[in-house]
Amino acid sequence: MVADTVISGKNSDVRADVNSSVTLTCVTTARDNVRWTLYREIPPAPVTLFNGFKVNPKFPRIRVKIDEDTGHSEMMIRNVHSKDSGNYSCKVIGSNTDHVVSYFTLTVIGQ
């Protein structure tokens, strides 16, 4: 079973077997000003998964931890399904602009 833990890079490809867990780590010092977003082909609109301290309630399999000392943000997706495949971004939310720290492309393998 493939289960990945990926630390941020500008573009990171992640592969995971169905029903495994995936952890994506965004290296930043932003602490509470981090936003995780999912971009899928269907539906085509971006979906905010986590914004500051709150996980979107439509995604109960997602957990986000922020290290209080470093500010690194870690998003875990438990029990991945094919619908979790897509592009994920970790952004630092600023007062005037958002700064993308990392992009991840998740491919879920299997049924």
C-alpha positions as CSV (number, residue, x, y, z in Angstrom):
1,M,0.0,0.0,0.0
2,V,1.4,3.4,-0.9
3,A,1.1,6.1,1.7
4,D,3.0,9.3,1.2
5,T,4.2,12.0,3.4
6,V,5.4,14.9,1.2
7,I,7.2,18.0,2.4
8,S,6.5,21.0,0.3
9,G,8.3,21.8,-2.9
10,K,7.0,24.1,-5.5
11,N,5.4,21.2,-7.4
12,S,5.3,17.8,-5.7
13,D,3.6,14.7,-7.2
14,V,2.0,12.4,-4.7
15,R,0.7,8.9,-5.3
16,A,-1.5,7.0,-2.9
17,D,-3.4,3.8,-2.9
18,V,-7.2,3.9,-2.2
19,N,-7.9,3.8,1.5
20,S,-4.4,4.8,2.6
21,S,-3.6,8.1,4.3
22,V,-1.6,11.0,2.8
23,T,0.2,13.8,4.6
24,L,1.2,17.0,2.9
25,T,3.5,19.4,4.7
26,C,3.8,23.0,3.9
27,V,7.0,24.7,5.2
28,T,6.1,28.2,6.3
29,T,6.3,30.4,9.4
30,A,2.8,31.8,8.9
31,R,1.2,29.8,11.8
32,D,-2.5,30.7,11.6
33,N,-2.5,32.4,8.2
34,V,-2.4,29.3,6.1
35,R,-5.1,28.2,3.6
36,W,-5.2,24.7,2.0
37,T,-7.2,24.5,-1.3
38,L,-8.2,21.7,-3.6
39,Y,-8.6,22.2,-7.3
40,R,-10.5,19.4,-9.1
41,E,-11.5,19.0,-12.7
42,I,-15.1,18.1,-11.7
43,P,-16.5,20.4,-10.3
44,P,-14.0,22.9,-11.7
45,A,-14.2,25.5,-8.8
46,P,-11.5,25.6,-6.1
47,V,-12.6,24.3,-2.7
48,T,-11.1,25.7,0.5
49,L,-10.3,22.8,2.8
50,F,-8.7,24.7,5.7
51,N,-8.6,28.5,6.4
52,G,-6.7,29.6,9.4
53,F,-7.9,27.4,12.2
54,K,-10.9,25.7,10.7
55,V,-11.3,22.6,8.5
56,N,-14.2,22.8,6.0
57,P,-16.9,20.6,7.6
58,K,-17.6,19.0,4.2
59,F,-14.3,17.2,4.5
60,P,-14.3,15.2,7.7
61,R,-11.4,12.9,6.6
62,I,-9.0,15.9,6.7
63,R,-7.0,16.9,9.7
64,V,-4.7,19.9,9.8
65,K,-1.9,20.5,12.3
66,I,0.2,23.6,12.6
67,D,3.4,23.4,14.6
68,E,3.4,26.3,17.0
69,D,7.2,26.6,17.0
70,T,7.9,26.5,13.3
71,G,4.5,27.4,11.8
72,H,4.7,24.4,9.4
73,S,1.3,23.2,8.3
74,E,0.6,19.5,7.9
75,M,-2.6,18.3,6.2
76,M,-3.5,14.6,6.4
77,I,-6.2,13.0,4.3
78,R,-7.4,9.8,5.8
79,N,-8.9,6.9,3.8
80,V,-8.3,8.5,0.4
81,H,-10.7,8.0,-2.5
82,S,-10.4,8.6,-6.2
83,K,-12.4,11.8,-5.8
84,D,-9.5,13.1,-3.6
85,S,-7.2,13.2,-6.7
86,G,-6.4,16.7,-7.9
87,N,-4.2,19.7,-7.2
88,Y,-3.7,21.1,-3.8
89,S,-2.1,24.3,-2.8
90,C,-0.9,25.7,0.5
91,K,-1.0,29.5,0.6
92,V,0.0,32.1,3.2
93,I,-2.8,34.6,3.5
94,G,-1.7,38.1,3.8
95,S,-3.5,41.4,4.4
96,N,-3.1,42.5,0.8
97,T,-2.2,39.3,-1.2
98,D,-2.0,35.5,-0.9
99,H,1.4,33.9,-1.4
100,V,1.4,30.3,-2.7
101,V,4.0,28.3,-0.8
102,S,3.5,24.8,-2.4
103,Y,1.5,22.9,-5.0
104,F,0.8,19.2,-4.7
105,T,-0.7,16.9,-7.3
106,L,-2.4,13.9,-5.7
107,T,-3.1,10.8,-7.8
108,V,-5.1,8.1,-6.1
109,I,-4.4,4.6,-7.4
110,G,-7.0,1.8,-7.4
111,Q,-10.7,1.6,-7.0
